[in-house]
Amino acid sequence: MQINRANYSVIALCIAVFFNGILIFADAAGEEPIIPILMLLLISELGLIISLAGVYYGAKQLTNDGVNIKTIAVIVACASLGLMLGYKGYVLWQSLGLST
């Protein structure tokens, strides 16, 4: 059975939005986050990887099917969420004080 890869970028976008929401609500709790810091780091890095995969599959779909406004919007949204998740991961890493 062949899997339709046309929706991979949309699925990646939904997962990245969900992970970004988790990071926002966990950080909004105040001084001490609700979720442990290492779990937040894992969520941010996994979300970054998933959103970059969404950009890759969206660009692949764009080259195969031609220019489509929906695909371009999904690629831009995945890229911006990837940047946000990467930045949040960097800030969390800096808050641990483990930078060299």
N, CA, C and O atoms as a MOPAC input file, in Angstrom:
PM7 MOZYME 1SCF
protein

 N      0.83700 1    -1.17900 1     0.00000 1
 C      0.00000 1     0.00000 1     0.00000 1
 C      0.88600 1     1.24700 1     0.00000 1
 O      1.79800 1     1.36800 1     0.81800 1
 N      0.61800 1     2.14900 1    -0.90100 1
 C      1.38700 1     3.38200 1    -1.04100 1
 C      0.82200 1     4.45700 1    -0.10600 1
 O     -0.39000 1     4.66300 1    -0.05000 1
 N      1.70400 1     5.13400 1     0.62000 1
 C      1.28200 1     6.20000 1     1.52200 1
 C      1.33300 1     7.52900 1     0.76900 1
 O      2.30500 1     7.81500 1     0.07000 1
 N      0.29300 1     8.32800 1     0.91300 1
 C      0.24000 1     9.63800 1     0.28600 1
 C      1.04900 1    10.61800 1     1.11500 1
 O      0.69900 1    10.90400 1     2.26000 1
 N      2.12000 1    11.12900 1     0.54600 1
 C      3.00100 1    12.03100 1     1.28000 1
 C      2.63100 1    13.50200 1     1.12000 1
 O      3.36500 1    14.37600 1     1.58200 1
 N      1.52600 1    13.77900 1     0.48600 1
 C      1.12900 1    15.16500 1     0.24100 1
 C      0.75700 1    15.88600 1     1.53300 1
 O      0.85100 1    17.11100 1     1.60000 1
 N      0.34200 1    15.15700 1     2.54700 1
 C     -0.10200 1    15.78900 1     3.79100 1
 C      0.95900 1    15.78700 1     4.88500 1
 O      0.67500 1    16.21900 1     6.00200 1
 N      2.16000 1    15.32100 1     4.60400 1
 C      3.20100 1    15.28300 1     5.63200 1
 C      3.52000 1    16.66700 1     6.18600 1
 O      3.70300 1    16.82000 1     7.39400 1
 N      3.58900 1    17.67200 1     5.32600 1
 C      3.93600 1    19.00900 1     5.80100 1
 C      2.82300 1    19.59600 1     6.67200 1
 O      3.11100 1    20.31500 1     7.62900 1
 N      1.57000 1    19.30600 1     6.36100 1
 C      0.45000 1    19.80500 1     7.17900 1
 C      0.43800 1    19.10500 1     8.53700 1
 O      0.17800 1    19.73500 1     9.56200 1
 N      0.71700 1    17.81000 1     8.54300 1
 C      0.78600 1    17.06400 1     9.80300 1
 C      1.94800 1    17.58000 1    10.64800 1
 O      1.81000 1    17.73300 1    11.86200 1
 N      3.09200 1    17.84900 1    10.01700 1
 C      4.24000 1    18.39900 1    10.74400 1
 C      3.92200 1    19.76800 1    11.32100 1
 O      4.35600 1    20.09500 1    12.42600 1
 N      3.16700 1    20.56700 1    10.58300 1
 C      2.76600 1    21.87900 1    11.08000 1
 C      1.87900 1    21.75200 1    12.31500 1
 O      2.05800 1    22.49000 1    13.28400 1
 N      0.93400 1    20.83300 1    12.28800 1
 C      0.04100 1    20.62800 1    13.44300 1
 C      0.82500 1    20.16300 1    14.66700 1
 O      0.57200 1    20.62900 1    15.77700 1
 N      1.76300 1    19.25700 1    14.47500 1
 C      2.57100 1    18.77000 1    15.59700 1
 C      3.45300 1    19.89100 1    16.14300 1
 O      3.60900 1    20.01500 1    17.35800 1
 N      4.03000 1    20.70500 1    15.26500 1
 C      4.87300 1    21.80900 1    15.71500 1
 C      4.07000 1    22.84900 1    16.48400 1
 O      4.55700 1    23.39700 1    17.47200 1
 N      2.84500 1    23.12700 1    16.04300 1
 C      1.98400 1    24.06500 1    16.77600 1
 C      1.66400 1    23.50600 1    18.15800 1
 O      1.67000 1    24.24000 1    19.14700 1
 N      1.38500 1    22.20600 1    18.22500 1
 C      1.09200 1    21.57200 1    19.50500 1
 C      2.29400 1    21.66100 1    20.44800 1
 O      2.13600 1    22.00500 1    21.61900 1
 N      3.49500 1    21.35200 1    19.94700 1
 C      4.69600 1    21.42200 1    20.78400 1
 C      4.99700 1    22.85400 1    21.21900 1
 O      5.42700 1    23.08800 1    22.34800 1
 N      4.77000 1    23.80500 1    20.32200 1
 C      4.98300 1    25.20100 1    20.69200 1
 C      3.99500 1    25.63000 1    21.76900 1
 O      4.35600 1    26.38600 1    22.67100 1
 N      2.75800 1    25.16000 1    21.68900 1
 C      1.78000 1    25.45400 1    22.73100 1
 C      2.17200 1    24.88100 1    24.07800 1
 O      1.99100 1    25.52400 1    25.11200 1
 N      2.70800 1    23.67200 1    24.06200 1
 C      3.19100 1    23.06800 1    25.31300 1
 C      4.29200 1    23.92600 1    25.91800 1
 O      4.28500 1    24.18200 1    27.12200 1
 N      5.23900 1    24.37400 1    25.09600 1
 C      6.34500 1    25.18900 1    25.61400 1
 C      5.86000 1    26.53800 1    26.13200 1
 O      6.36900 1    27.03600 1    27.13600 1
 N      4.89100 1    27.12600 1    25.46200 1
 C      4.38100 1    28.43100 1    25.90600 1
 C      3.65400 1    28.29400 1    27.23500 1
 O      3.88000 1    29.09000 1    28.14600 1
 N      2.77900 1    27.29000 1    27.36000 1
 C      2.02900 1    27.13700 1    28.60400 1
 C      2.89800 1    26.66000 1    29.75500 1
 O      2.63700 1    27.01500 1    30.90500 1
 N      3.91600 1    25.87200 1    29.47900 1
 C      4.80600 1    25.42000 1    30.54900 1
 C      5.67000 1    26.57000 1    31.05100 1
 O      6.00400 1    26.63200 1    32.23400 1
 N      6.02800 1    27.47500 1    30.15300 1
 C      6.87100 1    28.60000 1    30.54700 1
 C      6.06000 1    29.70500 1    31.21300 1
 O      6.61800 1    30.49900 1    31.97100 1
 N      4.75400 1    29.77600 1    30.94800 1
 C      3.91500 1    30.82900 1    31.50800 1
 C      3.53800 1    30.56600 1    32.95900 1
 O      2.85200 1    31.38400 1    33.57200 1
 N      3.97200 1    29.44300 1    33.51800 1
 C      3.59700 1    29.09500 1    34.88900 1
 C      4.28600 1    29.97100 1    35.92100 1
 O      3.84500 1    30.02800 1    37.06900 1
 N      5.34400 1    30.64700 1    35.54200 1
 C      6.03300 1    31.51700 1    36.48300 1
 C      7.48600 1    31.13300 1    36.62300 1
 O      8.15200 1    30.79600 1    35.64400 1
 N      7.97400 1    31.18900 1    37.85800 1
 C      9.39100 1    30.93600 1    38.13300 1
 C      9.80100 1    29.51400 1    37.76500 1
 O     10.76900 1    29.32200 1    37.02900 1
 N      9.09200 1    28.53800 1    38.25900 1
 C      9.39700 1    27.13000 1    38.01200 1
 C      8.42600 1    26.56200 1    36.98200 1
 O      7.21500 1    26.59100 1    37.20100 1
 N      8.93600 1    26.04100 1    35.85500 1
 C      8.01000 1    25.49700 1    34.84500 1
 C      7.30400 1    24.24200 1    35.34400 1
 O      7.80100 1    23.54300 1    36.22700 1
 N      6.13600 1    23.96800 1    34.76300 1
 C      5.34100 1    22.80400 1    35.14300 1
 C      6.04100 1    21.51400 1    34.75200 1
 O      6.03600 1    20.54000 1    35.50400 1
 N      6.64700 1    21.51500 1    33.56100 1
 C      7.34000 1    20.34100 1    33.02900 1
 C      8.83700 1    20.50300 1    33.29500 1
 O      9.34700 1    21.62100 1    33.22200 1
 N      9.55400 1    19.42300 1    33.60200 1
 C     11.00300 1    19.54100 1    33.82500 1
 C     11.72700 1    20.12900 1    32.61100 1
 O     11.29800 1    19.96200 1    31.47000 1
 N     12.83200 1    20.81900 1    32.88800 1
 C     13.57100 1    21.53800 1    31.84400 1
 C     14.06600 1    20.58800 1    30.75200 1
 O     13.99000 1    20.92400 1    29.57000 1
 N     14.56300 1    19.42500 1    31.12000 1
 C     15.07200 1    18.50700 1    30.10600 1
 C     13.96500 1    17.99600 1    29.19600 1
 O     14.20500 1    17.75300 1    28.01300 1
 N     12.76600 1    17.83100 1    29.72200 1
 C     11.63300 1    17.44400 1    28.87800 1
 C     11.26900 1    18.58200 1    27.93100 1
 O     10.92000 1    18.33700 1    26.77600 1
 N     11.34700 1    19.82000 1    28.40700 1
 C     11.09400 1    20.96600 1    27.54100 1
 C     12.14100 1    21.05900 1    26.43200 1
 O     11.81700 1    21.40200 1    25.29500 1
 N     13.39400 1    20.75400 1    26.76500 1
 C     14.43900 1    20.72200 1    25.73800 1
 C     14.15500 1    19.65100 1    24.69100 1
 O     14.32300 1    19.88300 1    23.49400 1
 N     13.72800 1    18.49000 1    25.14400 1
 C     13.40300 1    17.40500 1    24.22300 1
 C     12.23800 1    17.79300 1    23.31500 1
 O     12.26800 1    17.51900 1    22.11500 1
 N     11.22100 1    18.42500 1    23.87900 1
 C     10.06300 1    18.85300 1    23.09300 1
 C     10.48400 1    19.89200 1    22.05400 1
 O     10.04500 1    19.83300 1    20.90600 1
 N     11.33200 1    20.84200 1    22.45000 1
 C     11.73600 1    21.88000 1    21.50200 1
 C     12.59900 1    21.31000 1    20.38300 1
 O     12.44600 1    21.71200 1    19.22900 1
 N     13.49900 1    20.38700 1    20.69600 1
 C     14.35100 1    19.81400 1    19.64800 1
 C     13.56000 1    18.89400 1    18.72500 1
 O     13.77300 1    18.90000 1    17.51300 1
 N     12.65700 1    18.10900 1    19.28300 1
 C     11.82800 1    17.24200 1    18.45300 1
 C     10.90300 1    18.07000 1    17.56500 1
 O     10.69800 1    17.73900 1    16.39700 1
 N     10.35200 1    19.13800 1    18.11300 1
 C      9.51800 1    20.02500 1    17.31000 1
 C     10.29900 1    20.69900 1    16.19900 1
 O      9.77900 1    20.89300 1    15.10000 1
 N     11.55500 1    21.06000 1    16.47900 1
 C     12.40800 1    21.65100 1    15.45300 1
 C     12.65300 1    20.65900 1    14.31700 1
 O     12.55700 1    21.02200 1    13.14500 1
 N     12.96300 1    19.43000 1    14.65600 1
 C     13.21800 1    18.40300 1    13.63900 1
 C     11.96100 1    18.12900 1    12.81900 1
 O     12.02800 1    18.00600 1    11.59600 1
 N     10.82300 1    18.03500 1    13.49000 1
 C      9.57000 1    17.76600 1    12.78100 1
 C      9.19800 1    18.92700 1    11.86000 1
 O      8.74600 1    18.70300 1    10.73700 1
 N      9.38300 1    20.15800 1    12.32000 1
 C      9.03900 1    21.29600 1    11.47000 1
 C      9.99400 1    21.41700 1    10.28600 1
 O      9.57700 1    21.82700 1     9.20200 1
 N     11.26900 1    21.06900 1    10.47400 1
 C     12.19500 1    21.06700 1     9.34500 1
 C     11.83300 1    19.97400 1     8.34100 1
 O     11.99000 1    20.16000 1     7.13400 1
 N     11.35100 1    18.84200 1     8.83700 1
 C     10.86800 1    17.79800 1     7.93100 1
 C      9.64200 1    18.29000 1     7.16400 1
 O      9.47100 1    17.95400 1     5.99200 1
 N      8.79600 1    19.07600 1     7.80900 1
 C      7.64800 1    19.66200 1     7.13200 1
 C      8.06400 1    20.61800 1     6.03100 1
 O      7.44600 1    20.65600 1     4.96700 1
 N      9.11500 1    21.39300 1     6.28600 1
 C      9.63500 1    22.28800 1     5.24900 1
 C     10.18100 1    21.47500 1     4.07900 1
 O      9.94000 1    21.81000 1     2.91900 1
 N     10.91500 1    20.41100 1     4.38400 1
 C     11.49800 1    19.57000 1     3.34000 1
 C     10.41800 1    18.92600 1     2.47400 1
 O     10.47500 1    19.00300 1     1.24600 1
 N      9.43500 1    18.29300 1     3.11300 1
 C      8.38600 1    17.63300 1     2.34300 1
 C      7.48800 1    18.63800 1     1.62200 1
 O      6.96500 1    18.33900 1     0.54900 1
 N      7.30500 1    19.80800 1     2.19400 1
 C      6.53500 1    20.84000 1     1.50800 1
 C      7.25200 1    21.34600 1     0.27100 1
 O      6.63600 1    21.55300 1    -0.77500 1
 N      8.56700 1    21.54400 1     0.39700 1
 C      9.33900 1    21.97900 1    -0.76300 1
 C      9.36500 1    20.89600 1    -1.83900 1
 O      9.32800 1    21.19200 1    -3.03400 1
 N      9.42800 1    19.65400 1    -1.40400 1
 C      9.39700 1    18.54700 1    -2.35900 1
 C      8.05200 1    18.50800 1    -3.09100 1
 O      8.00500 1    18.28200 1    -4.30000 1
 N      6.97500 1    18.72600 1    -2.35900 1
 C      5.64700 1    18.75900 1    -2.97300 1
 C      5.52100 1    19.95800 1    -3.90900 1
 O      4.87400 1    19.87400 1    -4.95300 1
 N      6.14200 1    21.07500 1    -3.52800 1
 C      6.09100 1    22.27100 1    -4.35800 1
 C      6.79300 1    22.04600 1    -5.69500 1
 O      6.32500 1    22.51600 1    -6.73200 1
 N      7.90900 1    21.33100 1    -5.67000 1
 C      8.62500 1    21.07200 1    -6.92000 1
 C      7.90200 1    20.03000 1    -7.77000 1
 O      7.96600 1    20.08600 1    -8.99800 1
 N      7.21800 1    19.08600 1    -7.13900 1
 C      6.51500 1    18.04400 1    -7.90000 1
 C      5.19900 1    18.54100 1    -8.48900 1
 O      4.89400 1    18.25800 1    -9.64800 1
 N      4.41000 1    19.28500 1    -7.69600 1
 C      3.06000 1    19.67000 1    -8.10400 1
 C      2.96600 1    21.08000 1    -8.66500 1
 O      1.92900 1    21.44800 1    -9.21700 1
 N      3.99700 1    21.86300 1    -8.54200 1
 C      3.94100 1    23.25000 1    -8.99000 1
 C      3.57100 1    24.18000 1    -7.83900 1
 O      3.29600 1    23.73600 1    -6.72400 1
 N      3.56900 1    25.46100 1    -8.13000 1
 C      3.32600 1    26.47900 1    -7.10500 1
 C      1.86800 1    26.42300 1    -6.65100 1
 O      0.93400 1    26.46800 1    -7.45100 1
 N      1.72000 1    26.32200 1    -5.32300 1
 C      0.40300 1    26.27400 1    -4.70600 1
 C      0.45000 1    27.16400 1    -3.46800 1
 O      1.36600 1    27.03000 1    -2.65600 1
 N     -0.49200 1    28.05000 1    -3.30800 1
 C     -0.48000 1    29.01200 1    -2.19300 1
 C     -0.56200 1    28.30800 1    -0.84800 1
 O      0.08000 1    28.73300 1     0.11300 1
 N     -1.35000 1    27.23200 1    -0.76600 1
 C     -1.48800 1    26.49400 1     0.48900 1
 C     -0.15700 1    25.87300 1     0.89900 1
 O      0.22300 1    25.91500 1     2.06900 1
 N      0.53900 1    25.30500 1    -0.05900 1
 C      1.82000 1    24.67400 1     0.24300 1
 C      2.85100 1    25.71100 1     0.66000 1
 O      3.63900 1    25.46700 1     1.57300 1
 N      2.85400 1    26.84500 1     0.01300 1
 C      3.78600 1    27.91400 1     0.39000 1
 C      3.48900 1    28.40300 1     1.80300 1
 O      4.41300 1    28.64200 1     2.58100 1
 N      2.21200 1    28.55500 1     2.14300 1
 C      1.83900 1    28.99800 1     3.49100 1
 C      2.26300 1    27.97600 1     4.53900 1
 O      2.72700 1    28.35100 1     5.61600 1
 N      2.11100 1    26.70300 1     4.24100 1
 C      2.51500 1    25.65100 1     5.18000 1
 C      4.03000 1    25.64100 1     5.34000 1
 O      4.52900 1    25.46300 1     6.45200 1
 N      4.77000 1    25.83000 1     4.25100 1
 C      6.23400 1    25.86600 1     4.33000 1
 C      6.69500 1    27.04100 1     5.18300 1
 O      7.56900 1    26.88500 1     6.03500 1
 N      6.11200 1    28.21500 1     4.95800 1
 C      6.50100 1    29.40000 1     5.73200 1
 C      6.14500 1    29.21200 1     7.20700 1
 O      6.92700 1    29.58300 1     8.08300 1
 N      4.97200 1    28.64000 1     7.48700 1
 C      4.56600 1    28.41600 1     8.87700 1
 C      5.46900 1    27.38900 1     9.55300 1
 O      5.84800 1    27.57300 1    10.70900 1
 N      5.81900 1    26.32000 1     8.85800 1
 C      6.73200 1    25.31700 1     9.43400 1
 C      8.10700 1    25.91500 1     9.69700 1
 O      8.72200 1    25.63700 1    10.72600 1
 N      8.59100 1    26.74100 1     8.76500 1
 C      9.90600 1    27.35900 1     8.94300 1
 C      9.90500 1    28.32400 1    10.12400 1
 O     10.85000 1    28.33600 1    10.91400 1
 N      8.85900 1    29.12800 1    10.25200 1
 C      8.81200 1    30.08200 1    11.36900 1
 C      8.64400 1    29.36000 1    12.70700 1
 O      9.24300 1    29.76200 1    13.70500 1
 N      7.83700 1    28.30300 1    12.73500 1
 C      7.71600 1    27.52900 1    13.97500 1
 C      9.02100 1    26.81600 1    14.30100 1
 O      9.37800 1    26.68200 1    15.47200 1
 N      9.73200 1    26.36100 1    13.28400 1
 C     11.03200 1    25.75400 1    13.51700 1
 C     12.01000 1    26.73600 1    14.13400 1
 O     12.76000 1    26.38500 1    15.04600 1
 N     12.00200 1    27.97300 1    13.63600 1
 C     12.86700 1    28.99600 1    14.22500 1
 C     12.47000 1    29.29600 1    15.66500 1
 O     13.32900 1    29.45400 1    16.53300 1
 N     11.17000 1    29.37400 1    15.91600 1
 C     10.70900 1    29.65200 1    17.28300 1
 C     11.07800 1    28.51600 1    18.23300 1
 O     11.54000 1    28.76000 1    19.34800 1
 N     10.87600 1    27.28400 1    17.79500 1
 C     11.20400 1    26.14500 1    18.65400 1
 C     12.70700 1    26.04100 1    18.88400 1
 O     13.14700 1    25.71200 1    19.98500 1
 N     13.49200 1    26.32000 1    17.84900 1
 C     14.94200 1    26.31800 1    18.01700 1
 C     15.40800 1    27.39300 1    18.98500 1
 O     16.28900 1    27.15500 1    19.81100 1
 N     14.81400 1    28.57500 1    18.88200 1
 C     15.17700 1    29.65200 1    19.80100 1
 C     14.78400 1    29.32200 1    21.23600 1
 O     15.54600 1    29.58400 1    22.16700 1
 N     13.59500 1    28.74900 1    21.41800 1
 C     13.16900 1    28.36900 1    22.77100 1
 C     14.09200 1    27.30900 1    23.35300 1
 O     14.41400 1    27.34200 1    24.54100 1
 N     14.51800 1    26.36800 1    22.51400 1
 C     15.46900 1    25.36300 1    22.96900 1
 C     16.79700 1    25.97800 1    23.36400 1
 O     17.40200 1    25.57700 1    24.35800 1
 N     17.25300 1    26.95200 1    22.58600 1
 C     18.50500 1    27.64400 1    22.90200 1
 C     18.38800 1    28.40700 1    24.22400 1
 O     19.30400 1    28.37300 1    25.04500 1
 N     17.27300 1    29.08800 1    24.42600 1
 C     17.06500 1    29.83400 1    25.67200 1
 C     16.99800 1    28.87300 1    26.86300 1
 O     17.54400 1    29.16900 1    27.92600 1
 N     16.33900 1    27.73500 1    26.69400 1
 C     16.28200 1    26.74100 1    27.77300 1
 C     17.67800 1    26.19700 1    28.07200 1
 O     18.03200 1    25.99600 1    29.23400 1
 N     18.45700 1    25.96400 1    27.04300 1
 C     19.82200 1    25.46300 1    27.23000 1
 C     20.67100 1    26.48600 1    27.97700 1
 O     21.46800 1    26.12500 1    28.84300 1
 N     20.49900 1    27.75600 1    27.64100 1
 C     21.23100 1    28.81500 1    28.32500 1
 C     20.79800 1    28.94100 1    29.78100 1
 O     21.61200 1    29.27800 1    30.64100 1
 N     19.52400 1    28.67300 1    30.06600 1
 C     19.04700 1    28.77200 1    31.44700 1
 C     19.61100 1    27.67400 1    32.33700 1
 O     19.65300 1    27.81800 1    33.55900 1
 N     20.04900 1    26.56700 1    31.71900 1
 C     20.69300 1    25.50700 1    32.50300 1
 C     22.11100 1    25.88600 1    32.91400 1
 O     22.65000 1    25.33000 1    33.87100 1
 N     22.71400 1    26.82200 1    32.20200 1
 C     24.07700 1    27.23600 1    32.52400 1
 C     25.11100 1    26.24400 1    32.06700 1
 O     26.19700 1    26.19400 1    32.64400 1
 N     24.82500 1    25.45300 1    31.05600 1
 C     25.75300 1    24.43000 1    30.58700 1
 C     26.47900 1    24.83800 1    29.31000 1
 O     27.17400 1    24.01600 1    28.71200 1
 N     26.33500 1    26.07300 1    28.88700 1
 C     26.96900 1    26.49400 1    27.63400 1
 C     28.47600 1    26.61700 1    27.83000 1
 O     28.96600 1    26.89600 1    28.92400 1
 N     29.18900 1    26.39700 1    26.73400 1
 C     30.65300 1    26.43700 1    26.82600 1
 C     31.19000 1    27.78700 1    26.47700 1
 O     32.40300 1    27.99500 1    26.50300 1

